[in-house]
Amino acid sequence: MIDTARMRREFIRWILLLALNNARASGGASEHLLLQIIQGEYIDATAMELRAELAYLEVRELIDIDRRPDGRWLCDIGRFGIDVVEYSVEVDPGIARPKKYWQGS
């Protein structure tokens, strides 16, 4: 049986890592921008769902979250997150990173 909720969570985490990797040069991204990116794939994604997946990535030490006093979250990818996105390290279960199919791997 296919667990679509798990597939969704894991794919959202991968999209977030890719988005934050692309936002590295600008110092990260706001949760508002990240929600818009996620809603490009899952139109029904919510801010609560986004925060849950961001918190998961933070616990795994893949991203850093700056929780502002006004309630906003600003996020940046960490060094381990960059390694995951760049396929420099193996990825543990919980993130739907596609298999590396290029360069004989």
N, C-alpha and C positions, 0 to 999 in steps of 0.2 A: 504494500500500500504506500502511496506517495504522500509524504508529509509536506503539503504545500506551504503551511505556515513556517516551517523550518527553512524550506527553500527560499521563501521570501526574506526572512530575517538574514540569512547568510548572504544572499545577493545584495541586500541593502547595505550590509557591512562592506562588501567589496566595492560597491559604487561609492560609498563614503570615503574609503581609502583612496580610490582613484581621484575623486574630486579634491580631497585635501592635498594629495600629491601635486595636482595641477595648480593648487592655490599656494604652494610653498613660496613662490617668489613674492607674493603679496602679503605674506605673513599669516596665512590661514584664511578661514572663511567663517561667516556668521551662520548660526543655525537657520536663519531665515533663508539664506541662499542655499544651504544644503537641503532644506525641505523642498525647495523648488526643484532642485536636481532630482531628488528621490521621487517627487510627484510626476516627473517626466516619464518614469517607468511604472510607478504605482500611483495613479491619480487619487486614490483614496487614502494615501499615507497621511498620518497625523503627526502633529508636533510631539505628542507623547511617545509615539512609536519611534520617531527620530531620536529623541532624547534617550530612550532605552537602548538603542543600538549604539549611540555615541558613548554612553556610559559603559557598555560592554567593551567597546574598543579601548576605552581609557583604562579599564581594569586590566586588560591584556597588555597594557603599556605600548599600544600602537599609536595612540593619539594623545594630545594634551588638550584639556578643556579649561578655559578661563571663564569661570562663572562670575559674571558681573553683578554688582549690587542691585542694578535695575532689573535683574532677572534674565538678561540675555546671556547666551553662551557663545563664546568665540572659540573656534577649534583650530588646531594645527596638527599636522602629522608629525609623529616622533620618528626617531632614527630606526626603530624596529619596524614601524609602519612603512617607511621608505624601503627597507630591505624586503618586506613582503611584496610590495607593489613592483619592485624591480626584480623579483624572482631571485634574490641573493640568498634567501633562506627558505627552508621548508615552512609551510604554513600548517598550523594545527587545525583540527576540525573546528568548524564554527564560522568559517569565511569561505564563500563560494568563489575562490580564485580559480580561473580556468587553468587547465593543465598547460604547461609550456610545450608547444608543439614545434617550435622553431629551433634551429641550431642543434639538431640531433638529440634533444632532451625529451 
